[in-house]
Amino acid sequence: MFRAEGHMYGIVYTRAGFVSPCISTDAGYKPLQFSTTEVTRPWHNDYMESIPHILVVDDDREIRTLLAEYLDGNGCRTATAANGAEMRHVLEVSRIDLIVLDLTLPGEDGLTLCRNLRAHSSLPVIMLTARSAPLDRILGLEMGADDYLPKPFEPRELLARIRSVLRRTQALPPGMAASAATSLYFSGWALDLTARHLINPQGVVVALSGAEFRLLKIFLEHPNRVLSREQLLNLTQGRDAEPFDRSIDLQVSRLRQKLAEDARSPQLIKTVRNEGYVLAASVTAGPQA
């Protein structure tokens, strides 16, 4: 209530859902009623669904807490798990967009969890490892991890990797409409961009890891063009190559196996000595195979 120009003003809330500004007169209060519109749209749920939901899996409680607080404060929602059992439970009850997975978990380690996850899901995974040896990194990528980050690391670097992986996994090839470009066709094969798997010339589905899918997609976006190892690493993982990093060679080898290529004389993904690799095929885009 407040007084102005000799009158007492106030607001009355009624059961009928009206907000009534009122004025005090000699005859009593005279309300002026204005109806309000009830908000029924679940705007809160829509907003929450638009925020990336990240699952942090690490047996170190302090690391889980610090990462969750940092990501929550930088445009993400987070869930946490200390082991494989807790991770599976979260995946059952929540829609997760990306998993940050520690390599050295007790019991089921990160490699095992990633491999089992890849058997039925293409959910993006960033592997955290205290080991810096190239072999550990290669093993993580071989098991289907989308990227890796050695400890110790800056939380903002992890956030940058998360954003990079989410952009890669959610984007379609340049210039292609989502409604039309759902598959890429080459030499009798089809890459399903929605289901993220291959279909061979006989119509049989061939499963791909997240890393294999991204690598093949890059080749199909740049057919008949030589791509260096450095370019492939940057395009698929958003980082520069390190000395003696052979992870791209390993992924190419595994991709050739999926394409039923002769290792001694591959016809689709060819090696260009001292330069890199090239996909020697015509590529067309179209609806789902």
Backbone torsions as a table, in degrees:
resi	resn	phi	psi	omega
1	MET	NA	144.4	174.4
2	PHE	-150.5	160.4	-177.2
3	ARG	-112.8	138.2	176.0
4	ALA	-153.7	134.9	178.1
5	GLU	52.1	40.1	174.6
6	GLY	80.4	0.6	179.5
7	HIS	-114.4	152.5	176.0
8	MET	-99.5	124.2	-179.9
9	TYR	-111.2	152.6	178.0
10	GLY	-164.2	-177.1	179.1
11	ILE	-129.6	134.0	177.9
12	VAL	-116.5	129.4	176.4
13	TYR	-100.3	126.1	-175.9
14	THR	-107.7	160.9	179.8
15	ARG	-66.6	-24.3	-175.8
16	ALA	-77.5	0.1	177.8
17	GLY	90.3	20.7	179.5
18	PHE	-103.1	148.2	170.0
19	VAL	-105.6	121.9	-171.3
20	SER	-119.4	96.2	168.4
21	PRO	-63.4	140.2	-177.0
22	CYS	-138.0	158.1	-179.9
23	ILE	-126.9	136.8	-179.9
24	SER	-87.1	125.1	177.6
25	THR	-125.8	177.9	178.3
26	ASP	-62.1	-28.1	-178.7
27	ALA	-87.9	1.1	-178.7
28	GLY	113.2	-170.9	179.5
29	TYR	-75.4	136.4	175.2
30	LYS	-118.1	102.3	-178.4
31	PRO	-80.6	146.4	170.0
32	LEU	-111.2	117.6	-171.8
33	GLN	-96.7	136.1	175.4
34	PHE	-130.6	123.8	-179.8
35	SER	-75.1	149.4	177.8
36	THR	-114.7	149.7	-178.9
37	THR	-89.3	129.1	178.5
38	GLU	-75.4	132.2	179.4
39	VAL	-90.4	112.8	-178.1
40	THR	-109.7	-13.0	-178.1
41	ARG	-70.7	131.6	-178.4
42	PRO	-77.0	63.8	-175.2
43	TRP	-61.7	-31.9	-177.9
44	HIS	-64.8	-44.5	179.3
45	ASN	-64.2	-40.7	179.2
46	ASP	-62.2	-41.9	-179.6
47	TYR	-64.2	-45.0	-178.8
48	MET	-63.8	-38.1	-179.0
49	GLU	-66.1	-24.3	-178.6
50	SER	-80.5	-11.3	-179.1
51	ILE	-91.3	129.1	179.2
52	PRO	-55.8	132.5	-179.9
53	HIS	-104.3	112.4	-173.1
54	ILE	-107.7	132.6	175.4
55	LEU	-103.6	118.7	178.2
56	VAL	-99.5	118.5	-179.1
57	VAL	-114.3	107.8	-178.7
58	ASP	-155.9	137.2	-178.4
59	ASP	-78.2	-9.8	178.3
60	ASP	-87.4	111.6	-175.9
61	ARG	-61.3	-39.1	-178.3
62	GLU	-63.8	-42.4	179.0
63	ILE	-65.2	-42.7	178.6
64	ARG	-58.3	-45.8	-177.1
65	THR	-66.5	-45.6	-178.1
66	LEU	-63.5	-43.9	-179.9
67	LEU	-66.5	-41.6	179.6
68	ALA	-61.5	-44.7	-179.6
69	GLU	-64.6	-40.9	-179.2
70	TYR	-67.3	-46.4	-178.5
71	LEU	-67.0	-39.7	177.1
72	ASP	-59.9	-33.5	-178.9
73	GLY	-85.6	1.0	-177.4
74	ASN	-132.5	43.7	169.5
75	GLY	86.4	16.9	178.4
76	CYS	-125.3	162.5	165.0
77	ARG	-108.8	147.0	-178.1
78	THR	-131.1	148.8	166.2
79	ALA	-125.6	156.7	-177.5
80	THR	-130.1	155.3	176.3
81	ALA	-149.2	146.6	-177.7
82	ALA	-98.7	-12.7	-176.7
83	ASN	-160.1	-178.6	-177.0
84	GLY	-63.5	-40.3	-179.2
85	ALA	-62.2	-44.0	178.6
86	GLU	-66.7	-36.5	178.0
87	MET	-60.7	-47.2	-179.2
88	ARG	-63.2	-36.8	179.6
89	HIS	-64.4	-44.7	179.2
90	VAL	-61.6	-42.0	-179.5
91	LEU	-64.9	-28.7	179.2
92	GLU	-73.5	-33.1	-172.5
93	VAL	-106.2	-8.2	-175.8
94	SER	-134.4	153.4	172.4
95	ARG	-90.2	112.2	-177.0
96	ILE	-106.2	139.1	180.0
97	ASP	-96.4	-25.8	-178.1
98	LEU	-162.5	146.2	178.5
99	ILE	-113.2	129.6	169.0
100	VAL	-99.2	111.8	-166.3
101	LEU	-120.3	122.4	177.3
102	ASP	-74.8	137.8	-178.4
103	LEU	-71.2	-41.9	-170.4
104	THR	-99.1	62.0	176.0
105	LEU	-84.5	150.1	174.5
106	PRO	-71.0	149.9	-178.2
107	GLY	74.3	-118.1	175.7
108	GLU	-73.0	118.0	-179.2
109	ASP	-82.6	175.6	-176.2
110	GLY	-61.7	-36.6	179.2
111	LEU	-62.3	-44.7	179.7
112	THR	-64.1	-44.1	179.8
113	LEU	-63.6	-40.4	179.9
114	CYS	-66.1	-43.2	179.2
115	ARG	-62.9	-43.9	179.1
116	ASN	-65.9	-37.4	178.3
117	LEU	-64.2	-40.9	-177.9
118	ARG	-67.0	-18.0	179.4
119	ALA	-66.9	-21.6	-177.2
120	HIS	-141.0	3.0	-175.9
121	SER	-148.9	148.0	174.8
122	SER	-107.2	21.3	179.1
123	LEU	-56.1	128.1	-178.0
124	PRO	-60.5	141.6	-179.6
125	VAL	-132.4	130.2	169.6
126	ILE	-111.0	122.8	-176.1
127	MET	-91.6	132.3	172.9
128	LEU	-102.4	132.5	-178.9
129	THR	-142.1	140.5	174.3
130	ALA	-84.7	-6.2	-179.1
131	ARG	-96.0	136.3	-178.6
132	SER	-106.6	0.4	-177.9
133	ALA	-65.9	136.4	179.6
134	PRO	-54.5	-33.5	-178.2
135	LEU	-61.4	-40.1	179.5
136	ASP	-65.4	-38.7	178.2
137	ARG	-65.8	-43.4	179.9
138	ILE	-62.9	-42.1	179.2
139	LEU	-61.3	-41.1	178.3
140	GLY	-61.1	-45.3	178.4
141	LEU	-66.8	-36.7	179.3
142	GLU	-64.7	-34.7	179.0
143	MET	-76.0	-7.0	175.6
144	GLY	112.1	7.0	177.7
145	ALA	-65.6	146.0	180.0
146	ASP	-85.4	-26.0	178.6
147	ASP	-163.4	167.9	176.5
148	TYR	-140.7	157.4	-179.4
149	LEU	-143.1	118.0	179.9
150	PRO	-77.1	142.8	173.9
151	LYS	-83.9	148.7	-5.2
152	PRO	-77.0	157.0	-179.6
153	PHE	-145.3	162.1	176.2
154	GLU	-84.3	131.8	178.3
155	PRO	-53.5	-34.0	-180.0
156	ARG	-68.3	-27.9	175.0
157	GLU	-68.8	-41.0	176.0
158	LEU	-61.3	-42.8	178.9
159	LEU	-60.5	-41.1	178.1
160	ALA	-64.0	-40.5	178.3
161	ARG	-65.1	-41.8	179.0
162	ILE	-59.0	-48.1	-179.6
163	ARG	-62.9	-39.3	-179.9
164	SER	-64.9	-46.3	179.9
165	VAL	-63.8	-42.3	179.4
166	LEU	-63.8	-38.8	176.9
167	ARG	-62.9	-43.6	-178.2
168	ARG	-65.8	-42.5	-175.1
169	THR	-76.2	-21.5	-177.8
170	GLN	-97.0	-13.5	-174.0
171	ALA	-89.0	145.4	171.4
172	LEU	-93.3	165.5	176.9
173	PRO	-56.7	148.4	-176.9
174	PRO	-56.9	138.4	175.1
175	GLY	77.9	7.1	-178.0
176	MET	-111.3	131.9	179.8
177	ALA	-77.3	139.8	-177.1
178	ALA	-61.2	-31.8	-177.6
179	SER	-73.2	-23.0	-175.0
180	ALA	-108.7	-43.8	-173.3
181	ALA	-87.7	80.0	179.1
182	THR	-105.9	-8.2	178.2
183	SER	-146.0	150.9	173.9
184	LEU	-118.4	131.9	-174.1
185	TYR	-113.9	136.9	-179.9
186	PHE	-157.9	128.8	174.1
187	SER	47.6	41.9	178.9
188	GLY	86.0	-10.0	179.3
189	TRP	-96.0	161.2	174.6
190	ALA	-138.0	134.4	173.5
191	LEU	-104.3	113.9	179.4
192	ASP	-81.4	112.8	-176.1
193	LEU	-76.7	-18.4	179.3
194	THR	-86.2	-52.7	179.9
195	ALA	-80.1	-14.7	177.3
196	ARG	61.2	43.5	174.5
197	HIS	-138.1	169.2	177.3
198	LEU	-95.8	152.1	170.7
199	ILE	-126.3	120.3	-175.9
200	ASN	-78.6	172.6	-177.0
201	PRO	-59.1	-20.1	177.7
202	GLN	-89.6	1.2	178.8
203	GLY	86.8	10.5	-179.1
204	VAL	-89.5	134.4	179.4
205	VAL	-75.4	133.4	177.7
206	VAL	-117.2	117.6	-177.7
207	ALA	-70.6	145.3	177.5
208	LEU	-126.7	144.3	169.9
209	SER	-74.4	168.7	178.2
210	GLY	-59.8	-41.2	-179.5
211	ALA	-67.2	-40.5	178.9
212	GLU	-65.7	-40.8	178.8
213	PHE	-60.9	-47.4	-178.0
214	ARG	-64.1	-41.6	-178.9
215	LEU	-64.3	-46.0	179.5
216	LEU	-64.3	-39.6	179.4
217	LYS	-61.6	-39.6	177.3
218	ILE	-63.9	-44.7	178.2
219	PHE	-59.9	-42.1	-177.8
220	LEU	-71.1	-25.5	176.1
221	GLU	-78.3	-16.9	-179.0
222	HIS	-132.1	59.4	-177.1
223	PRO	-67.9	147.4	176.3
224	ASN	58.4	30.3	177.4
225	ARG	-130.5	130.0	-179.6
226	VAL	-72.4	128.0	178.1
227	LEU	-117.8	127.4	179.6
228	SER	-74.5	164.7	176.1
229	ARG	-59.5	-39.8	179.5
230	GLU	-62.8	-42.7	178.8
231	GLN	-64.3	-43.9	-179.1
232	LEU	-63.9	-40.9	179.7
233	LEU	-65.7	-40.9	-179.6
234	ASN	-69.4	-40.6	-178.3
235	LEU	-71.4	-33.9	-176.9
236	THR	-90.9	-29.3	-175.1
237	GLN	-125.0	-4.0	176.6
238	GLY	68.5	29.3	178.7
239	ARG	-144.7	163.0	179.9
240	ASP	-85.7	155.5	178.9
241	ALA	-72.4	145.3	174.8
242	GLU	-102.7	158.9	179.4
243	PRO	-55.0	133.3	177.1
244	PHE	66.6	18.5	176.9
245	ASP	-78.2	113.4	-177.7
246	ARG	-110.4	20.5	-176.0
247	SER	-64.2	-36.1	178.4
248	ILE	-65.3	-40.3	178.3
249	ASP	-60.2	-41.7	179.4
250	LEU	-64.6	-43.2	-179.5
251	GLN	-66.7	-39.1	176.6
252	VAL	-61.8	-42.7	179.4
253	SER	-61.0	-44.2	179.5
254	ARG	-68.0	-36.3	178.6
255	LEU	-67.4	-38.4	176.3
256	ARG	-61.6	-37.6	176.7
257	GLN	-62.7	-41.9	178.9
258	LYS	-63.9	-31.5	179.7
259	LEU	-88.5	8.7	178.3
260	ALA	57.2	38.2	-179.2
261	GLU	-82.8	148.5	171.3
262	ASP	-75.2	117.1	-175.7
263	ALA	-59.2	-30.5	-177.5
264	ARG	-82.4	-24.2	-177.9
265	SER	-146.9	67.6	-178.8
266	PRO	-66.1	141.4	-178.1
267	GLN	-104.8	-22.4	-177.8
268	LEU	-95.9	-59.1	178.5
269	ILE	-102.0	104.0	-174.9
270	LYS	-99.3	146.4	175.1
271	THR	-88.2	129.6	174.6
272	VAL	-107.3	109.9	-171.6
273	ARG	-54.5	132.0	177.8
274	ASN	65.5	8.0	-179.7
275	GLU	-125.0	-47.6	-178.1
276	GLY	152.6	-133.9	-176.6
277	TYR	-134.6	156.7	177.6
278	VAL	-141.5	138.9	172.6
279	LEU	-89.2	111.0	-176.1
280	ALA	-94.1	77.1	-179.9
281	ALA	-164.3	155.7	172.6
282	SER	-84.4	141.8	-177.2
283	VAL	-124.0	133.6	174.1
284	THR	-126.4	151.6	179.2
285	ALA	-109.7	147.9	179.8
286	GLY	-169.3	-171.2	179.2
287	PRO	-68.8	172.2	-176.0
288	GLN	-57.7	139.3	-178.5
289	ALA	-67.3	NA	NA
